[in-house]
Amino acid sequence: MGKQKESTAMEIEDQSSIPSDQISNLKFSVNVLQLLKSAQMQHGLRFGDYARYRRYCTARLRRLYKSLKFTHGRLKYTKRSISVTTVTEVRFLHLVLYTAERAWSHAMEKKTLPDGPNARQRSYLIGRLRKAVKWASLFQELCSIKGDSRTSLEAEAYAAYMKGSLLFEKDQNWDVALKCFKSARAVYEELGKYGDLENQVLCRERVEELEPSIRYCLHKIGESNLQTSELVSIGEIEGPALDLFKAKLEAAMAEARSQQAASMTEFHWLGNRFPISNAKTRVSILKAQELEKDIHGSAADSLPAEKKLVLYDKIFAAYHEARSCIRNDLVTAANSENVKDELSGLDKAVGAILGQRTIERNQLLVKIAKSKLNKVRDDKNEKVTKPEELVRLYDLLLQNTADLSDLVSSGRDRKIEEVALAEECELKSMVFRAERCFYLAKSYSSAGKRTEAYALYSRARSLADAALMKLQSANAADQVMIKELRTLYNESRSNSCAEHARGIMEEEKAPENLSKKISNISLNGIDKKMEKLLMEKLDTYESAVGEANMKVVPRIETFPPAFQPVARNPIVLDLAYNLIEFPSLDSRMKKDKKGFISRFWG
């Protein structure tokens, strides 16, 4: 598949009939962006795996060197440079292009390490980017002579992007980097106006990927009024060209957090103050608190639910990292009881906040599921929520509130804030129990179990009433929760009445339905009005399935098949019979009454 796309991405004139003295005048055509995009998406960059893409580039170069017979000796390395006179076919241009891609992917592999590159790796990274710029410049030089106008323009944009990436990583010459990125953007904007639809889409995507780097360069020069939050939102755009920008932005944010964390010496939670001595713990907690501002801030209502879920995952990762640092400190702590108590209290506080955020995330999932509960499926890919899924989510919420309540209630000398949080968990548990009972009743109702559904609706109404009374007696009552409980109480009452009515109607119709079913029972299992089966009339050409637009039951063979006597394997050798035949039931079957004349005529 990859070879087919590569062959379609390049257009080569037939050289078999061209004399050797005219080869130097050939103009090759290489669709650089389409060729590289196809290779990147098929070999690792769809998932950000730069190591896999680098291995592909190495294997591709090995195949090109062998097919072109352009190897560098067998025993001793002999350097063979590629010049304008060397390029006699388009594969020599591919050699230069994939060499630049291999160096660039190696640099990006070092850049996207989990803990970031250290000083030695960063020096190696910049060296690989210099190598990529060198080969990209050679590719531009060769394409300007050996390529057509479009190939020359694409090679110029590619070389400009590589040079801009090198300066971007070195934190030097921001004005030159800005000029390189703008030059590449201008070329792709022009190329996006021509060619086929696929090429236009690729060029527009490339322009969008270059835009954040340009805005960041303007920000560093001082010609832009961008705030840090806007830079973060820019970095959320996806694309291989943005990985360098994201890594740079994450490094800058981490440096800013570490500087800000130096002044953070205590962690406040429910009236308690816990000192933080570990720098990594401070940075992780500070990162989580910054993400919490995005969720609970003024702009939180405008955020889509999917983006909120991503933010919650980042918050969990930051708090888990903080807890791992705290527990490592607990292991390596001295015999000082005060230090261990402070670290245990800090671990308890971070765990409680994790529990609260988990409850908030599951409540968001409940909100998303409720919006899809009564939705009609218009799109085939859209999933409709079943009541069982909401029951499972409320089971998780009940478990979360129980864990949080146990965590807060543990320990001695609890403060007023901790007692209040435990009471809040108890109240939320009552609300979640009522909601769970309601959707469990819906599940039984959809299954046609009226008695169980009626009992569960009644139970949900009593639970909602008890939770509503307790919530109204609280000092700071949540009005939104009170409104939801009243709605739940009213729906439980109306649904219980509806289930009661449906149950009575089904009970009244039960004898009639039973009599209809009994009247259709036949002792021999064959209806007299049924037509013959296909297996019984193989000698006649007649359809047993019916017309295409008719909903007729196919009459091919009876299923399940009727019982037949089968010979039994002998247990004792002297058996009286091999099998037992079924007795005839003709005497018990109802006989048709025939008149006097019909006796003679059958």
PEQUIDA-V736973 format. One record per residue. N is the residue number from 1. SS is DSSP state (helix for helix, strand for strand, loop for the rest). PSI is psi in whole degrees, -180 to 180 (NA if undefined). BURIAL is b if it has 9 or more other ideal C-beta (glycine too) atoms within 8 Angstrom, else e. Layout:
<<N & SS & PSI & BURIAL> <N & SS & PSI & BURIAL>>
This chain:
<<1 & loop & -41 & e> <2 & helix & -38 & b> <3 & helix & -35 & e> <4 & helix & -43 & e> <5 & helix & -36 & b> <6 & helix & -38 & b> <7 & helix & -33 & e> <8 & helix & -24 & e> <9 & helix & -20 & b> <10 & strand & 148 & b> <11 & strand & 116 & e> <12 & loop & 136 & b> <13 & loop & 152 & e> <14 & loop & 120 & e> <15 & loop & -1 & b> <16 & loop & -32 & e> <17 & loop & 9 & e> <18 & loop & 130 & b> <19 & loop & 161 & e> <20 & helix & -28 & e> <21 & helix & -11 & e> <22 & helix & 0 & e> <23 & helix & -35 & b> <24 & helix & -20 & e> <25 & helix & 2 & e> <26 & loop & 148 & b> <27 & loop & 115 & e> <28 & strand & 154 & b> <29 & strand & 124 & b> <30 & strand & 121 & b> <31 & loop & 90 & b> <32 & helix & -50 & b> <33 & helix & -44 & b> <34 & helix & -39 & b> <35 & helix & -47 & b> <36 & helix & -40 & b> <37 & helix & -42 & b> <38 & helix & -44 & b> <39 & helix & -40 & b> <40 & helix & -43 & b> <41 & helix & -30 & e> <42 & helix & -16 & b> <43 & loop & 47 & b> <44 & loop & -32 & b> <45 & loop & -10 & b> <46 & loop & -30 & e> <47 & loop & 14 & e> <48 & loop & 25 & e> <49 & loop & 90 & e> <50 & helix & -28 & b> <51 & helix & -42 & e> <52 & helix & -40 & b> <53 & helix & -36 & b> <54 & helix & -41 & b> <55 & helix & -37 & e> <56 & helix & -45 & b> <57 & helix & -40 & b> <58 & helix & -46 & b> <59 & helix & -38 & e> <60 & helix & -41 & b> <61 & helix & -39 & b> <62 & helix & -42 & e> <63 & helix & -39 & e> <64 & helix & -43 & b> <65 & helix & -41 & b> <66 & helix & -43 & e> <67 & helix & -31 & e> <68 & loop & -6 & b> <69 & loop & 47 & e> <70 & loop & 37 & e> <71 & loop & 167 & e> <72 & loop & 46 & e> <73 & loop & 162 & e> <74 & loop & -51 & e> <75 & loop & -50 & e> <76 & loop & 137 & e> <77 & loop & 127 & e> <78 & loop & 117 & e> <79 & loop & 133 & e> <80 & loop & 112 & e> <81 & loop & 154 & e> <82 & loop & 120 & b> <83 & loop & -175 & e> <84 & loop & -38 & e> <85 & loop & -24 & e> <86 & loop & -32 & e> <87 & loop & 95 & b> <88 & loop & -11 & e> <89 & loop & 171 & b> <90 & helix & -20 & b> <91 & helix & -23 & b> <92 & helix & -35 & b> <93 & helix & -37 & b> <94 & helix & -36 & b> <95 & helix & -49 & b> <96 & helix & -42 & b> <97 & helix & -46 & b> <98 & helix & -25 & b> <99 & helix & -40 & b> <100 & helix & -41 & b> <101 & helix & -37 & b> <102 & helix & -43 & b> <103 & helix & -40 & b> <104 & helix & -42 & b> <105 & helix & -33 & b> <106 & helix & -41 & b> <107 & helix & -42 & b> <108 & helix & -29 & b> <109 & helix & -42 & b> <110 & helix & -33 & b> <111 & helix & -34 & b> <112 & loop & 27 & b> <113 & loop & 152 & b> <114 & loop & -43 & e> <115 & loop & 6 & e> <116 & loop & 155 & e> <117 & loop & 140 & e> <118 & loop & -173 & e> <119 & helix & -41 & e> <120 & helix & -44 & e> <121 & helix & -34 & b> <122 & helix & -37 & b> <123 & helix & -42 & e> <124 & helix & -39 & b> <125 & helix & -47 & b> <126 & helix & -35 & b> <127 & helix & -40 & e> <128 & helix & -35 & b> <129 & helix & -36 & b> <130 & helix & -40 & b> <131 & helix & -39 & b> <132 & helix & -40 & b> <133 & helix & -39 & b> <134 & helix & -49 & e> <135 & helix & -34 & b> <136 & helix & -37 & b> <137 & helix & -40 & b> <138 & helix & -39 & b> <139 & helix & -41 & b> <140 & helix & -41 & b> <141 & helix & -43 & e> <142 & helix & -40 & b> <143 & helix & -29 & b> <144 & helix & -25 & b> <145 & helix & -44 & e> <146 & helix & -10 & b> <147 & strand & 164 & b> <148 & loop & -177 & e> <149 & helix & -42 & e> <150 & helix & -44 & b> <151 & helix & -40 & b> <152 & helix & -41 & b> <153 & helix & -44 & b> <154 & helix & -39 & b> <155 & helix & -37 & b> <156 & helix & -43 & b> <157 & helix & -39 & b> <158 & helix & -44 & b> <159 & helix & -38 & b> <160 & helix & -39 & b> <161 & helix & -42 & b> <162 & helix & -42 & b> <163 & helix & -41 & b> <164 & helix & -37 & b> <165 & helix & -39 & b> <166 & helix & -47 & b> <167 & helix & -34 & b> <168 & helix & -41 & b> <169 & helix & -34 & b> <170 & helix & -9 & e> <171 & loop & 40 & e> <172 & loop & 152 & e> <173 & loop & 60 & e> <174 & helix & -30 & b> <175 & helix & -38 & e> <176 & helix & -41 & b> <177 & helix & -41 & b> <178 & helix & -41 & b> <179 & helix & -40 & e> <180 & helix & -45 & b> <181 & helix & -40 & b> <182 & helix & -38 & b> <183 & helix & -44 & b> <184 & helix & -41 & b> <185 & helix & -41 & b> <186 & helix & -41 & e> <187 & helix & -45 & b> <188 & helix & -31 & b> <189 & helix & -39 & b> <190 & helix & -42 & b> <191 & helix & -25 & b> <192 & loop & -8 & b> <193 & loop & -11 & e> <194 & loop & 175 & e> <195 & loop & -172 & e> <196 & loop & 174 & e> <197 & helix & -40 & e> <198 & helix & -42 & e> <199 & helix & -37 & b> <200 & helix & -41 & b> <201 & helix & -42 & e> <202 & helix & -41 & b> <203 & helix & -41 & b> <204 & helix & -39 & b> <205 & helix & -39 & b> <206 & helix & -38 & b> <207 & helix & -42 & b> <208 & helix & -35 & b> <209 & helix & -29 & b> <210 & helix & -22 & b> <211 & helix & -45 & b> <212 & helix & -38 & b> <213 & helix & -39 & b> <214 & helix & -44 & b> <215 & helix & -34 & b> <216 & helix & -39 & b> <217 & helix & -42 & b> <218 & helix & -38 & b> <219 & helix & -40 & b> <220 & helix & -34 & e> <221 & helix & -31 & b> <222 & loop & 13 & e> <223 & loop & 13 & e> <224 & loop & 149 & e> <225 & loop & 30 & e> <226 & loop & 139 & e> <227 & loop & 167 & e> <228 & helix & -39 & e> <229 & helix & -35 & e> <230 & helix & -36 & e> <231 & helix & -39 & b> <232 & helix & -42 & b> <233 & helix & -32 & e> <234 & helix & -38 & b> <235 & loop & -6 & b> <236 & loop & -5 & e> <237 & loop & 142 & b> <238 & loop & 153 & e> <239 & loop & 146 & b> <240 & helix & -32 & e> <241 & helix & -13 & b> <242 & helix & -4 & b> <243 & helix & -37 & b> <244 & helix & -42 & b> <245 & helix & -42 & b> <246 & helix & -42 & b> <247 & helix & -40 & b> <248 & helix & -42 & b> <249 & helix & -42 & b> <250 & helix & -37 & b> <251 & helix & -40 & b> <252 & helix & -40 & e> <253 & helix & -39 & b> <254 & helix & -39 & b> <255 & helix & -42 & e> <256 & helix & -37 & b> <257 & helix & -40 & b> <258 & helix & -36 & b> <259 & helix & -39 & e> <260 & helix & -32 & b> <261 & helix & -18 & b> <262 & loop & -29 & e> <263 & loop & -5 & e> <264 & loop & 106 & b> <265 & loop & -18 & e> <266 & strand & 154 & e> <267 & strand & 123 & b> <268 & strand & 132 & e> <269 & strand & 117 & b> <270 & loop & 48 & b> <271 & loop & 0 & e> <272 & strand & 149 & b> <273 & strand & 124 & e> <274 & strand & 123 & b> <275 & strand & 145 & e> <276 & loop & 115 & b> <277 & loop & -26 & e> <278 & loop & 129 & b> <279 & helix & -38 & e> <280 & helix & -37 & b> <281 & helix & -42 & b> <282 & helix & -44 & b> <283 & helix & -42 & b> <284 & helix & -43 & b> <285 & helix & -39 & b> <286 & helix & -39 & b> <287 & helix & -43 & b> <288 & helix & -39 & b> <289 & helix & -35 & e> <290 & helix & -39 & b> <291 & helix & -33 & b> <292 & helix & -31 & b> <293 & helix & -34 & e> <294 & helix & -32 & b> <295 & helix & -42 & b> <296 & helix & 7 & e> <297 & loop & -173 & e> <298 & helix & -28 & e> <299 & helix & 12 & e> <300 & helix & -31 & b> <301 & loop & -29 & e> <302 & loop & -10 & e> <303 & loop & 136 & b> <304 & loop & 160 & e> <305 & helix & -37 & b> <306 & helix & -38 & e> <307 & helix & -36 & e> <308 & helix & -40 & b> <309 & helix & -39 & b> <310 & helix & -41 & e> <311 & helix & -40 & b> <312 & helix & -40 & b> <313 & helix & -39 & e> <314 & helix & -37 & b> <315 & helix & -44 & b> <316 & helix & -42 & b> <317 & helix & -42 & e> <318 & helix & -45 & b> <319 & helix & -36 & b> <320 & helix & -38 & b> <321 & helix & -40 & b> <322 & helix & -42 & b> <323 & helix & -37 & b> <324 & helix & -38 & e> <325 & helix & -41 & b> <326 & helix & -42 & b> <327 & helix & -32 & b> <328 & helix & -39 & e> <329 & helix & -35 & b> <330 & helix & -37 & b> <331 & helix & -42 & e> <332 & helix & 4 & e> <333 & loop & 155 & b> <334 & loop & -170 & e> <335 & loop & 9 & e> <336 & loop & 120 & e> <337 & helix & -33 & e> <338 & helix & -43 & e> <339 & helix & -42 & b> <340 & helix & -39 & b> <341 & helix & -40 & e> <342 & helix & -42 & b> <343 & helix & -38 & b> <344 & helix & -41 & b> <345 & helix & -39 & b> <346 & helix & -40 & b> <347 & helix & -40 & b> <348 & helix & -42 & b> <349 & helix & -45 & b> <350 & helix & -38 & b> <351 & helix & -38 & b> <352 & helix & -41 & b> <353 & helix & -39 & b> <354 & helix & -41 & b> <355 & helix & -40 & b> <356 & helix & -43 & b> <357 & helix & -32 & b> <358 & helix & -41 & b> <359 & helix & -42 & b> <360 & helix & -41 & b> <361 & helix & -42 & b> <362 & helix & -33 & b> <363 & helix & -35 & b> <364 & helix & -40 & b> <365 & helix & -37 & b> <366 & helix & -40 & b> <367 & helix & -41 & b> <368 & helix & -42 & b> <369 & helix & -38 & b> <370 & helix & -35 & b> <371 & helix & -23 & e> <372 & loop & 4 & b> <373 & loop & -50 & b> <374 & loop & 20 & e> <375 & loop & 140 & b> <376 & loop & 135 & e> <377 & loop & 104 & e> <378 & loop & -40 & e> <379 & loop & 143 & e> <380 & loop & -30 & e> <381 & loop & -9 & e> <382 & loop & 132 & b> <383 & loop & 132 & e> <384 & loop & 136 & b> <385 & loop & 139 & b> <386 & loop & 154 & e> <387 & helix & -29 & b> <388 & helix & -34 & e> <389 & helix & -38 & b> <390 & helix & -35 & b> <391 & helix & -42 & b> <392 & helix & -40 & e> <393 & helix & -39 & b> <394 & helix & -28 & b> <395 & helix & -42 & b> <396 & helix & -42 & b> <397 & helix & -40 & b> <398 & helix & -39 & b> <399 & helix & -40 & e> <400 & helix & -45 & b> <401 & helix & -35 & b> <402 & helix & -42 & b> <403 & helix & -43 & b> <404 & helix & -40 & b> <405 & helix & -40 & b> <406 & helix & -39 & e> <407 & helix & -43 & b> <408 & helix & -36 & b> <409 & helix & -16 & b> <410 & loop & 153 & e> <411 & loop & 169 & e> <412 & loop & 168 & e> <413 & loop & 57 & e> <414 & loop & 145 & e> <415 & loop & 171 & b> <416 & helix & -38 & e> <417 & helix & -38 & e> <418 & helix & -39 & b> <419 & helix & -41 & b> <420 & helix & -39 & e> <421 & helix & -38 & b> <422 & helix & -41 & b> <423 & helix & -37 & e> <424 & helix & -39 & e> <425 & helix & -39 & b> <426 & helix & -41 & b> <427 & helix & -42 & b> <428 & helix & -36 & b> <429 & helix & -39 & b> <430 & helix & -42 & b> <431 & helix & -46 & b> <432 & helix & -34 & b> <433 & helix & -40 & b> <434 & helix & -43 & b> <435 & helix & -42 & b> <436 & helix & -42 & b> <437 & helix & -37 & b> <438 & helix & -47 & b> <439 & helix & -24 & b> <440 & helix & -38 & b> <441 & helix & -38 & b> <442 & helix & -39 & b> <443 & helix & -44 & b> <444 & helix & -35 & b> <445 & helix & -41 & b> <446 & helix & -24 & e> <447 & loop & -3 & e> <448 & loop & 15 & e> <449 & loop & 91 & e> <450 & helix & -40 & b> <451 & helix & -48 & e> <452 & helix & -40 & b> <453 & helix & -42 & b> <454 & helix & -43 & b> <455 & helix & -39 & e> <456 & helix & -37 & b> <457 & helix & -41 & b> <458 & helix & -40 & b> <459 & helix & -41 & b> <460 & helix & -38 & b> <461 & helix & -41 & b> <462 & helix & -38 & e> <463 & helix & -41 & b> <464 & helix & -38 & b> <465 & helix & -42 & b> <466 & helix & -42 & b> <467 & helix & -36 & b> <468 & helix & -41 & b> <469 & helix & -40 & e> <470 & helix & -35 & b> <471 & helix & -38 & b> <472 & helix & -27 & e> <473 & helix & -10 & e> <474 & loop & 161 & e> <475 & loop & -55 & e> <476 & loop & 86 & e> <477 & loop & 138 & b> <478 & loop & 113 & e> <479 & helix & -33 & e> <480 & helix & -42 & e> <481 & helix & -37 & b> <482 & helix & -42 & b> <483 & helix & -42 & e> <484 & helix & -38 & b> <485 & helix & -39 & b> <486 & helix & -42 & b> <487 & helix & -42 & e> <488 & helix & -40 & b> <489 & helix & -46 & b> <490 & helix & -41 & e> <491 & helix & -39 & b> <492 & helix & -41 & b> <493 & helix & -47 & b> <494 & helix & -40 & e> <495 & helix & -35 & b> <496 & helix & -40 & b> <497 & helix & -42 & e> <498 & helix & -41 & e> <499 & helix & -37 & b> <500 & helix & -44 & b> <501 & helix & -44 & e> <502 & helix & -38 & b> <503 & helix & -41 & b> <504 & helix & -42 & e> <505 & helix & -43 & e> <506 & helix & -34 & b> <507 & helix & -37 & e> <508 & helix & -35 & e> <509 & helix & -7 & e> <510 & helix & -48 & e> <511 & helix & -39 & e> <512 & helix & -45 & e> <513 & helix & -37 & e> <514 & helix & -41 & e> <515 & helix & -37 & e> <516 & helix & -41 & e> <517 & helix & -39 & e> <518 & helix & -37 & e> <519 & helix & -22 & e> <520 & loop & 0 & e> <521 & loop & 136 & e> <522 & loop & 141 & e> <523 & loop & -37 & e> <524 & loop & -2 & e> <525 & loop & 9 & e> <526 & loop & 126 & e> <527 & loop & 135 & e> <528 & loop & -28 & e> <529 & loop & -9 & e> <530 & loop & 144 & e> <531 & loop & 171 & e> <532 & loop & 153 & e> <533 & loop & 164 & b> <534 & helix & -39 & b> <535 & helix & -17 & e> <536 & helix & -10 & e> <537 & loop & 50 & b> <538 & loop & -19 & e> <539 & loop & -11 & e> <540 & loop & 141 & e> <541 & loop & 97 & e> <542 & loop & 136 & e> <543 & loop & 133 & e> <544 & loop & -3 & b> <545 & loop & -35 & e> <546 & loop & 179 & e> <547 & loop & 162 & e> <548 & loop & -34 & e> <549 & loop & 6 & e> <550 & loop & 134 & e> <551 & loop & 79 & e> <552 & loop & 139 & e> <553 & loop & 126 & e> <554 & loop & 137 & e> <555 & loop & 76 & b> <556 & loop & -54 & e> <557 & loop & 151 & e> <558 & loop & 135 & e> <559 & loop & 129 & e> <560 & loop & 154 & e> <561 & loop & 157 & e> <562 & loop & 159 & e> <563 & loop & 141 & e> <564 & loop & 143 & e> <565 & loop & 134 & e> <566 & loop & 138 & e> <567 & loop & 136 & e> <568 & loop & 141 & e> <569 & loop & 131 & e> <570 & loop & 131 & e> <571 & loop & -45 & e> <572 & loop & 145 & e> <573 & loop & -37 & e> <574 & loop & 87 & e> <575 & loop & 144 & e> <576 & loop & -43 & e> <577 & loop & 148 & e> <578 & loop & -29 & e> <579 & loop & 164 & e> <580 & loop & 124 & e> <581 & loop & 147 & e> <582 & loop & 141 & e> <583 & loop & 154 & e> <584 & loop & 135 & e> <585 & loop & 20 & e> <586 & loop & -32 & e> <587 & loop & -26 & e> <588 & loop & -13 & e> <589 & loop & 150 & e> <590 & loop & 130 & e> <591 & loop & 146 & e> <592 & loop & 134 & e> <593 & loop & 130 & e> <594 & loop & 146 & e> <595 & loop & -179 & e> <596 & helix & -41 & e> <597 & helix & -36 & e> <598 & helix & -18 & e> <599 & helix & -33 & e> <600 & helix & -35 & e> <601 & helix & 5 & e> <602 & loop & NA & e>>
